[in-house]
Amino acid sequence: MPAIKTLPLRLNADPSRVVVRPFHLGWHANGSGPSRTERIVAAVLAMSEHETQKQLAHVLTDFEARHWQTRRVFMTRYAEIAAVLKLEDRQLSDARCQLIGAYFCHEYSYAAAALMNPSVVPHPDQSGMPRDSCRIVMSLRAVGEGHISSIAFREGIITHGGDFQLATEPPFATAADAQEAEDHIPEGQVTIFRHKDSTLSGTVIFPITDAQANGLEDLRLVEFHHEDGRKEWLGTYTAYNGRQIQSEMMRTSDFRTFDLLPLTGSAARNKGMALFSRQVNGKYMMIGRQDGENLYLITSDSLTDWGEGVQILTPQYPWELVQIGNCGAPIELDEGWLLLTHGVGAMREYSIGAALLDKDDPSKVLRRCKEPILKASEDNREGYVPNVVYTCGAMKHGNNIFMPYGVADSSVAFAFVPIEEMLALME
């Protein structure tokens, strides 16, 4: 194994990280009577102004200090309820509107169960960075109540000395807001935005569409370089509705506005797709696992439509005999495309390995690791899913690969892997 530098820093599940989210009740009546929604709204409308103020004060006493812009969230939720129940023409006090909104919100601990499967890319803003340092954006899969997965972010700096400093997490987390879809937007696409006063490290992207209802899983970020010189940050992830999965893509140019859109084509029925950071020979390229066991190279003329690929890697060594998959976007080196892989061996132990693909023809595997680069050790074996180390994306920094990785589907650790030593392991 290479001389990996593991950092003492560890990110763990944290039930204290909470956001205010909509609490959904049935809109329609059961039988001949009013729905619960109508009953609750009618009860608040029947309160005196004094009682309304008293009940709102009670809610704010319990929750306002725990959240950011709580009153604004309540008013936004009221507007949604008012549109359904046609209350817009009612002349209601702010207190009454906020109280109605509060009845249809709840506090959600988005990372109470696990924090795992990170990916990392250079930050769009590198202003003020010393030479050989880099500001980064890291995505994380946060798992909360009901095992629902969302996307969280953290910012940090890789220093010129080859260390990593994580930016301070803000005291309040906020959910990104959805915008109304316009007529010209593709079916299933939604646009969400980070509030102008919220930091990226305090922003969480929750499931929005029916296809995403039970989770946004394992975002694989990449800094994509278009042929016209534009840069865009793209990420493939798995949308899960509790019964079916589908691959989707997140697109952003600034980590303030995000487009979430389904991928089309036969390859989109699978999970774990990872995009190359640029076109190769005029084609967009992905690494994916189409049969649950092997790795494929998939090419396309479109960023959003993906068909069948060509098999390039199959399980070969004992640590990967059950199945192999990708560990994020291939990383371009002088020697070729470095593809981090995960292998599953005996006792369902997950390890991280690597392969080197030809730079001009990535369907050609030049070399691959006979032994894993990183595997579960005694101090990172236990967790929600034991014996697992896993990453959704690393990045090159100087002569090293900076790799955040999930531990036992529970927490996130960090490592620097020397590129030269990693390549030397391959045959």
Secondary structure, DSSP 8 states (H G I E B T S, - for coil): ----EE-S--EE--TT-EEEEE----SS-STTS--HHHHHHHHHHHS-HHHHHHHHHHHHHHHGGGSSSHHHHHHHHHHHHHHHHT-TTS---HHHHHHHHHHTEEEEETTSSEEEEEEEEE-S--TT--TT-EEEEEEEEEE-GGG-EEEEEEEEEE-TTS-EEE----S--EE-EEE---TTS-TT-EEEE--TTS-GGGEEE---SGGGTTEEEEEEEEEEE-TTS-EEEEEEEEEE-SS-EEEEEEEESSSSEEEEEE-BSGGGGSS--EE-SS-BTTBEEEEE-SSSSSEEEEEESSSSB----EEEE---SGGGSSEEEE-SS-EEETTEEEEEEEEE-GGG-EEEEEEEE-SS-TTSEEEEBSS-SEE--GGG--SSSSSBEE-S--EEETTEEEEEEEETTTEEEEEEEEHHHHHHTB-
